Amino acid sequence: MSLDLDIKKIKKNAYRITKNRGITALRVRVPGGEISSEHLKIVQEIADKYGNGKIHITIRQGFEIMGIPFEKIDEVNKMAKSLIEGLEINAIDPESGYSAAGTRNVSACIGNKVCQFANYNTTEFAKRIEKAIFPNDYHVKIALTGCPNDCIKAHMQDFGIIGMADVQYDKDRCIGCEACVKNCKKRATGALTMHNGKVKRDERRCIGCGECVLKCPTSAWTRNPKKFYKLVIMGRTGKKNPRLAQPFLEWVDEDTIVKVIKNTYDYIDKFIDRSLPKEHVGYIVDRTGYNIFKEYALKGVKLGPKAKVAEYIDFRGYKYEKDAFMNYVE
C-alpha cells in the first residue's frame, strides 16, 4: 500500500497514525463522558466490522477503535455518522466523520444526576462547552467535576471546572449537634466552628463543597439553587515541568466559564509558537506571563458580585536536575 497519505487531514478527521503500516485507529470523543447503550452498540459494530474487535477506553472518556485499514476510512465515516449525531458531536460535516485535532474531549465526572456530592449537572455543561469550542486545532484540555473531591482530576487540565455550593445557614433550624462542624474539620478545610451553640463559617476557608448540607439532620444548611464554579488553570502532565492547576476564578457562573475558555482560543491564536507542530496552552502562558493571559481571558467578561480573581499565580512544577532533590545511593 502506498504511504502517500495526507497525515494532517487524517489527524483532523480523528484518526491516529499508528506504528502499524496501513492501519489506523478512530478516536471517538464522548462529550461529558455519557453514552447510551444504543450508541455504544455502534462503536462495537465499527470495531467488529472494520477494526480488530478491540476498543481502548481513553483517559479522556473516549474510545479508540483499533485495527482499521486506511482504505476503510470512508466506510467507517458513513457508519459513524449516526454516532456523531447521537452524541451531539460538533462536527462540520457528519458525512465526513469527526472533526478533531488539538482540543481534547471535554470530560466530566458523573455529576449531580447520580452523585450526592456533586453541585451541578456536569454532562450538560460539558456538552455546552463542546458546542462552543469544537472543532479546534489548538491543544487544550478541559474537564468538569461536580465538587472539590475532584474525581475527574480537574487539577491536571488546562481548564478544570469545579462545582461550588453557595450554602445558606438558618440558625433557627440549627440544634447545635456539630455534625457539620466535625465533618468539615475531618474531611474538608475546617471552615466551620461553633460559637454560642451556633455555627460560624469562615468564608476564607470555605471551598463550597456543600457537605455541611448533607450532614445536617435538620436542614439548617441548604444549597442556593444558583450554580457557581471555581476555574483552575494550566495543570499538566508530560515531559516538561508537570504541575497541578491553580485557582484562577471562584464563585463565577456558567456563562463566565464559557466566555473565558473561548477568549483563551483568541489568546492562543495570538501568541502560539507556530514553528512547533503544536504547543500546549500552558507553555504559552509560561512564556507570555499570567497577566497577559488574564487580560485576554477576561476580555468582555462581566463578573458577578461574589466573583474572585487571582491577582497572581505562582505556577510550580518539579525540577529535573538530579542534584536538586535526589541523591544517588552508593
C-alpha positions as CSV (number, residue, x, y, z in Angstrom):
1,M,0.0,0.0,0.0
2,S,1.2,3.5,-0.9
3,L,2.3,5.7,2.1
4,D,1.3,8.8,0.1
5,L,-1.1,10.0,2.9
6,D,-2.3,13.4,3.9
7,I,-1.3,13.0,7.6
8,K,-2.7,16.3,8.7
9,K,-6.0,15.6,7.1
10,I,-6.2,12.1,8.7
11,K,-5.5,13.5,12.2
12,K,-8.1,16.3,11.7
13,N,-10.6,13.5,10.9
14,A,-9.9,11.9,14.3
15,Y,-7.8,9.1,13.0
16,R,-4.5,8.1,14.6
17,I,-1.2,7.5,12.8
18,T,-0.2,4.2,14.3
19,K,3.0,2.1,14.5
20,N,1.5,-0.5,12.1
21,R,1.8,0.1,8.4
22,G,-1.6,0.8,6.7
23,I,-3.5,0.6,9.9
24,T,-5.2,3.4,11.8
25,A,-7.5,3.9,14.9
26,L,-10.6,6.0,15.1
27,R,-10.8,8.3,18.1
28,V,-14.3,8.8,19.3
29,R,-14.9,11.6,21.7
30,V,-17.8,11.4,24.1
31,P,-18.7,14.9,25.5
32,G,-19.2,14.7,29.2
33,G,-18.4,11.0,29.3
34,E,-22.1,9.9,28.9
35,I,-23.1,7.5,26.1
36,S,-26.3,5.5,25.6
37,S,-26.2,1.7,25.0
38,E,-27.6,2.4,21.5
39,H,-24.6,4.4,20.5
40,L,-22.2,2.1,22.3
41,K,-23.5,-0.6,20.0
42,I,-22.4,1.4,17.0
43,V,-18.9,1.6,18.5
44,Q,-18.9,-2.2,18.8
45,E,-20.2,-2.6,15.2
46,I,-17.4,-0.4,13.8
47,A,-14.8,-2.4,15.8
48,D,-16.1,-5.8,14.7
49,K,-16.7,-4.9,11.0
50,Y,-13.7,-2.7,10.3
51,G,-11.3,-3.0,13.2
52,N,-9.7,-5.8,15.1
53,G,-12.6,-6.1,17.5
54,K,-10.7,-4.2,20.2
55,I,-11.6,-0.9,21.7
56,H,-9.4,1.2,24.0
57,I,-11.1,3.4,26.6
58,T,-9.1,6.6,26.8
59,I,-8.3,8.6,29.9
60,R,-10.4,11.4,28.4
61,Q,-13.6,9.3,28.3
62,G,-13.4,8.5,24.6
63,F,-12.9,5.4,22.6
64,E,-10.1,4.3,20.2
65,I,-11.3,1.7,17.8
66,M,-8.2,-0.1,16.8
67,G,-7.1,-2.1,13.7
68,I,-8.9,-0.1,11.0
69,P,-7.2,-0.2,7.5
70,F,-6.7,3.2,5.9
71,E,-8.7,2.3,2.8
72,K,-11.8,1.7,5.0
73,I,-11.9,5.2,6.5
74,D,-14.7,6.5,4.2
75,E,-16.9,3.4,5.0
76,V,-16.2,3.9,8.7
77,N,-17.2,7.6,8.5
78,K,-20.5,6.7,7.0
79,M,-21.2,4.2,9.8
80,A,-20.0,6.8,12.4
81,K,-22.5,9.5,11.2
82,S,-25.3,8.3,13.5
83,L,-22.8,8.1,16.4
84,I,-21.6,11.7,15.7
85,E,-25.2,13.0,15.6
86,G,-26.4,11.0,18.6
87,L,-23.5,12.1,20.8
88,E,-24.1,15.7,19.6
89,I,-20.6,16.0,18.4
90,N,-19.9,19.4,16.9
91,A,-18.6,18.2,13.5
92,I,-18.5,20.4,10.4
93,D,-19.9,17.6,8.2
94,P,-21.0,14.4,9.9
95,E,-20.9,12.6,6.5
96,S,-17.1,13.1,6.5
97,G,-16.6,11.9,10.1
98,Y,-15.3,13.6,13.1
99,S,-13.6,17.0,13.1
100,A,-10.9,16.7,15.7
101,A,-7.3,17.8,16.2
102,G,-5.7,19.5,19.1
103,T,-8.5,20.2,21.6
104,R,-9.3,17.0,23.5
105,N,-12.7,15.6,24.5
106,V,-14.4,17.6,27.3
107,S,-14.5,15.1,30.1
108,A,-16.7,15.1,33.2
109,C,-17.4,13.2,36.4
110,I,-20.9,11.7,36.7
111,G,-22.3,14.9,38.3
112,N,-25.4,15.5,40.3
113,K,-27.7,13.3,38.2
114,V,-26.2,10.5,40.3
115,C,-23.7,11.7,42.9
116,Q,-24.9,13.3,46.1
117,F,-21.8,15.4,46.5
118,A,-21.9,17.0,43.0
119,N,-23.2,20.5,42.8
120,Y,-24.3,20.6,39.2
121,N,-25.0,18.6,36.0
122,T,-21.5,18.1,34.6
123,T,-22.6,16.3,31.4
124,E,-24.9,19.1,30.3
125,F,-22.3,21.8,31.0
126,A,-19.7,19.7,29.1
127,K,-22.0,19.5,26.1
128,R,-22.4,23.2,26.1
129,I,-18.6,23.7,26.1
130,E,-18.3,21.1,23.3
131,K,-20.6,23.2,21.1
132,A,-18.7,26.4,22.0
133,I,-15.2,25.3,21.2
134,F,-15.2,22.4,18.6
135,P,-13.9,21.9,16.1
136,N,-10.5,23.3,17.0
137,D,-6.9,22.6,16.3
138,Y,-5.3,24.1,19.4
139,H,-4.1,21.8,22.2
140,V,-6.5,22.4,25.1
141,K,-7.8,20.0,27.8
142,I,-10.9,20.7,29.7
143,A,-12.6,18.7,32.5
144,L,-15.6,19.2,34.8
145,T,-16.0,17.9,38.3
146,G,-19.1,18.3,40.4
147,C,-17.4,19.2,43.7
148,P,-14.0,19.7,45.2
149,N,-13.5,16.0,45.6
150,D,-12.3,16.3,42.0
151,C,-12.9,12.8,40.8
152,I,-12.2,13.8,37.2
153,K,-8.7,15.1,38.2
154,A,-9.6,18.7,37.0
155,H,-6.3,19.9,38.6
156,M,-4.4,18.1,35.8
157,Q,-6.1,20.0,33.0
158,D,-5.7,23.3,31.2
159,F,-9.1,24.2,32.4
160,G,-10.6,22.4,35.5
161,I,-14.2,23.4,36.3
162,I,-15.2,22.6,39.9
163,G,-18.7,23.0,41.2
164,M,-19.2,25.2,44.3
165,A,-22.2,25.2,46.6
166,D,-23.3,28.6,47.9
167,V,-24.6,27.2,51.2
168,Q,-27.2,29.1,53.3
169,Y,-27.4,28.7,57.0
170,D,-30.7,29.0,59.0
171,K,-29.7,29.4,62.6
172,D,-33.2,28.9,63.8
173,R,-33.2,25.3,62.5
174,C,-29.8,24.5,63.9
175,I,-29.8,22.3,67.0
176,G,-26.1,22.7,67.7
177,C,-25.3,19.0,67.1
178,E,-22.0,19.9,65.5
179,A,-22.3,17.2,62.8
180,C,-21.4,19.7,60.1
181,V,-18.5,21.2,62.1
182,K,-16.9,17.8,62.8
183,N,-17.2,16.7,59.2
184,C,-15.7,19.9,57.9
185,K,-12.8,19.6,60.3
186,K,-12.1,15.9,59.4
187,R,-13.0,15.9,55.7
188,A,-12.7,19.4,54.3
189,T,-11.0,22.7,55.3
190,G,-12.2,23.4,58.9
191,A,-14.2,26.4,57.8
192,L,-16.9,25.7,60.4
193,T,-16.7,26.3,64.1
194,M,-19.2,26.6,67.0
195,H,-19.9,29.9,68.8
196,N,-22.5,30.1,71.5
197,G,-24.3,27.0,70.3
198,K,-24.5,28.1,66.6
199,V,-22.2,27.5,63.6
200,K,-19.9,30.2,62.2
201,R,-18.4,29.9,58.7
202,D,-15.0,31.3,57.8
203,E,-15.5,32.4,54.2
204,R,-11.8,32.5,53.6
205,R,-11.6,28.7,54.2
206,C,-14.9,27.6,52.7
207,I,-14.4,25.9,49.3
208,G,-18.1,25.4,48.6
209,C,-18.1,21.6,48.8
210,G,-21.6,21.6,50.3
211,E,-21.0,18.6,52.6
212,C,-22.5,20.6,55.5
213,V,-25.8,20.3,53.7
214,L,-25.5,16.6,53.5
215,K,-24.6,16.2,57.2
216,C,-27.2,18.4,58.8
217,P,-30.1,16.4,60.3
218,T,-32.5,19.4,60.4
219,S,-31.8,21.1,57.0
220,A,-30.3,24.2,58.7
221,W,-27.9,24.2,55.8
222,T,-29.2,24.4,52.2
223,R,-27.7,24.9,48.8
224,N,-28.5,28.1,46.9
225,P,-30.1,26.8,43.6
226,K,-27.9,29.2,41.6
227,K,-24.8,27.4,40.3
228,F,-21.3,28.7,41.0
229,Y,-17.9,27.4,39.8
230,K,-14.2,27.5,40.5
231,L,-11.9,27.6,37.5
232,V,-8.4,26.2,38.0
233,I,-6.0,26.6,35.1
234,M,-2.9,25.3,33.4
235,G,-2.3,22.0,35.1
236,R,-0.5,19.4,33.0
237,T,1.4,16.2,32.8
238,G,4.0,15.5,30.1
239,K,7.8,15.8,29.9
240,K,8.2,19.5,30.6
241,N,7.5,20.7,34.1
242,P,4.4,18.8,35.1
243,R,2.2,20.6,37.7
244,L,-1.2,21.0,39.2
245,A,-3.7,23.6,38.0
246,Q,-4.0,26.7,40.2
247,P,-7.2,28.7,41.1
248,F,-7.9,31.5,38.6
249,L,-11.6,32.3,39.3
250,E,-14.0,31.5,42.1
251,W,-17.7,31.9,42.5
252,V,-18.4,32.6,38.9
253,D,-21.3,31.5,36.7
254,E,-21.5,29.2,33.7
255,D,-21.6,32.0,31.1
256,T,-18.3,33.4,32.6
257,I,-16.6,30.0,32.3
258,V,-17.6,29.6,28.6
259,K,-16.6,33.1,27.7
260,V,-13.1,32.7,29.4
261,I,-12.5,29.5,27.5
262,K,-13.5,31.0,24.2
263,N,-11.3,34.1,24.9
264,T,-8.4,31.8,25.5
265,Y,-8.5,30.5,22.0
266,D,-8.0,34.1,20.8
267,Y,-5.1,34.3,23.2
268,I,-3.6,31.1,21.8
269,D,-4.0,32.3,18.2
270,K,-2.2,35.5,19.1
271,F,0.8,34.0,21.0
272,I,1.3,30.4,19.9
273,D,4.8,29.4,18.6
274,R,4.0,28.5,15.0
275,S,7.4,27.0,14.5
276,L,6.2,24.0,16.5
277,P,3.8,21.3,15.3
278,K,1.7,22.1,18.3
279,E,2.1,24.0,21.6
280,H,0.3,23.3,24.8
281,V,-1.5,26.4,26.1
282,G,0.2,26.2,29.5
283,Y,3.6,26.7,27.9
284,I,2.2,29.8,26.1
285,V,1.1,31.2,29.5
286,D,4.6,30.5,30.9
287,R,6.1,32.5,28.0
288,T,3.8,35.5,28.0
289,G,3.2,35.6,31.7
290,Y,0.0,35.3,33.7
291,N,-1.1,39.0,33.4
292,I,-1.2,38.8,29.6
293,F,-3.3,35.6,29.7
294,K,-5.6,37.2,32.3
295,E,-6.1,40.3,30.1
296,Y,-7.2,38.2,27.2
297,A,-9.2,35.6,29.2
298,L,-11.3,38.3,30.9
299,K,-11.9,40.5,27.9
300,G,-15.6,41.3,27.7
301,V,-16.4,39.3,30.8
302,K,-18.7,40.8,33.4
303,L,-18.0,39.2,36.8
304,G,-20.7,38.9,39.4
305,P,-20.6,40.4,42.9
306,K,-19.3,37.1,44.5
307,A,-16.6,36.5,41.9
308,K,-12.9,36.4,42.9
309,V,-10.0,36.6,40.5
310,A,-6.4,35.6,41.3
311,E,-4.1,38.6,41.3
312,Y,-1.1,36.4,40.9
313,I,-0.5,32.8,40.2
314,D,2.7,31.0,41.2
315,F,2.7,28.1,38.8
316,R,5.0,25.4,40.1
317,G,6.3,22.0,38.9
318,Y,9.2,19.7,39.8
319,K,12.8,20.1,38.9
320,Y,14.8,17.8,36.6
321,E,18.3,18.4,37.9
322,K,19.1,15.3,39.9
323,D,21.1,17.2,42.5
324,A,18.1,19.5,43.2
325,F,16.3,16.9,45.3
326,M,17.7,13.4,44.7
327,N,20.9,11.7,45.5
328,Y,22.5,8.5,44.2
329,V,22.6,5.6,46.6
330,E,26.2,4.2,46.8
